[in-house]
Amino acid sequence: MQNSELSQTYKEYLLILKECSPYDFSEYSDNSIDRRIQKIMHDYQLSMHELIHKTRTDAEFVEQVVEAITVNTTELFRDPQVWNQLRQKVLPVLKNHPKINIWHAGCSTGQEVYSLIILLDYLNLLDKADIYATDISKKAIEHAKRGTYRYSFNYEKYLSNFNGVFEQSDTPDIKKYFSINEAKDTLSVKPEFLGKVKYITHDLVKEGLPFYNKFDLIFCRNVLIYFNGALQTKIVQRFHDNLFPGGSMVLGSHETLNGFFKTKFAKNGPVYARTNTFHFKY
Ligand SMILES: C[S@@+](CC[C@H](N)C(=O)[O-])C[C@H]1O[C@@H](n2cnc3c(N)ncnc32)[C@H](O)[C@@H]1O
């Protein structure tokens, strides 16, 4: 089969998935979807016909398909220079706010959320922060709630990122935030910080939001890259509507906005501040 024919078959599969489950991946970018469906068929040894049948009849399998389609890669203080910018320029502006509302959209297993918590604590802003974190993956949300990661696999990288965010003379002790158990190979967020986050399973593709708040900060890093242009625009518009004027949206280092948003956000690296433009209706 030609590649374009294969893509067409996968598109048809996504329409069936949409029809018989709550999940709609039809506006994800072809590149990532094609590879992932091929992998599911290979891992479960299914023909397309069998894949469709299992999708229609086995709700548990559908959840495994969702896990296989979504990419959960993340780390503590991923791209430290961005967190450095947040520490120095973005978060201090919130010092005079009586409350700070934050939403991590596509939070994966929580490392991004705990990175922010560490910065808020460092800047004495944590007590007035309300933090929501959402992801389509139930498994990722459960992992994020536990806040326990493999020590041997992650610690060196996390510590190096952590040290890259602070001034050498003023770096806090990472052990204030994590307990380490080498025998059990665990690196665990301390309970007082775990308890600061409200985690909710939520699909960004769907219209409704699981909260009524407007936000000072919305993180959506390394999520939009998996969506096609139309879906990216729809979701960024929703973030715009849910940010206070002057509030900021933080995207991944390799993500950019299309021209439509030029006047709606002021860009500074991957941080986009919502401008104060109001649209009057006559
Ligand atoms: C590559 S991870 C990024 C994690 C984190 N934001 C970071 O940058 O380190 C992408 C996350 O987006 C989530 N995701 C994908 N599609 C989604 C959707 N429709 N709604 C909510 N989350 C979604 C995935 O489950 C995954 O956890």
PDBQT file of the ligand as one rigid body, heavy atoms in Angstrom, charges set to zero:
ROOT
HETATM    1  C1  LIG A 301       4.960  15.346  25.554  1.00  0.00    +0.000 C 
HETATM    2  S1  LIG A 301       3.867  15.440  26.918  1.00  0.00    +0.000 S 
HETATM    3  C2  LIG A 301       4.239  17.055  27.549  1.00  0.00    +0.000 C 
HETATM    4  C3  LIG A 301       4.261  17.094  29.051  1.00  0.00    +0.000 C 
HETATM    5  C4  LIG A 301       4.683  18.415  29.672  1.00  0.00    +0.000 C 
HETATM    6  N1  LIG A 301       3.745  19.465  29.346  1.00  0.00    +0.000 N 
HETATM    7  C5  LIG A 301       6.086  18.797  29.242  1.00  0.00    +0.000 C 
HETATM    8  O1  LIG A 301       6.240  19.654  28.370  1.00  0.00    +0.000 OA
HETATM    9  O2  LIG A 301       7.052  18.236  29.766  1.00  0.00    +0.000 OA
HETATM   10  C6  LIG A 301       2.277  15.697  26.093  1.00  0.00    +0.000 C 
HETATM   11  C7  LIG A 301       1.102  15.454  27.000  1.00  0.00    +0.000 C 
HETATM   12  O3  LIG A 301      -0.083  15.936  26.350  1.00  0.00    +0.000 OA
HETATM   13  C8  LIG A 301      -1.135  15.053  26.671  1.00  0.00    +0.000 C 
HETATM   14  N2  LIG A 301      -2.213  15.195  25.678  1.00  0.00    +0.000 N 
HETATM   15  C9  LIG A 301      -2.244  14.779  24.390  1.00  0.00    +0.000 A 
HETATM   16  N3  LIG A 301      -3.444  15.041  23.835  1.00  0.00    +0.000 NA
HETATM   17  C10 LIG A 301      -4.184  15.640  24.793  1.00  0.00    +0.000 A 
HETATM   18  C11 LIG A 301      -5.513  16.137  24.840  1.00  0.00    +0.000 A 
HETATM   19  N4  LIG A 301      -6.330  16.060  23.767  1.00  0.00    +0.000 N 
HETATM   20  N5  LIG A 301      -5.968  16.678  25.993  1.00  0.00    +0.000 NA
HETATM   21  C12 LIG A 301      -5.164  16.750  27.089  1.00  0.00    +0.000 A 
HETATM   22  N6  LIG A 301      -3.902  16.291  27.110  1.00  0.00    +0.000 NA
HETATM   23  C13 LIG A 301      -3.408  15.747  25.974  1.00  0.00    +0.000 A 
HETATM   24  C14 LIG A 301      -0.479  13.685  26.637  1.00  0.00    +0.000 C 
HETATM   25  O4  LIG A 301      -1.241  12.709  27.330  1.00  0.00    +0.000 OA
HETATM   26  C15 LIG A 301       0.870  13.979  27.280  1.00  0.00    +0.000 C 
HETATM   27  O5  LIG A 301       0.856  13.723  28.656  1.00  0.00    +0.000 OA
ENDROOT
TORSDOF 0
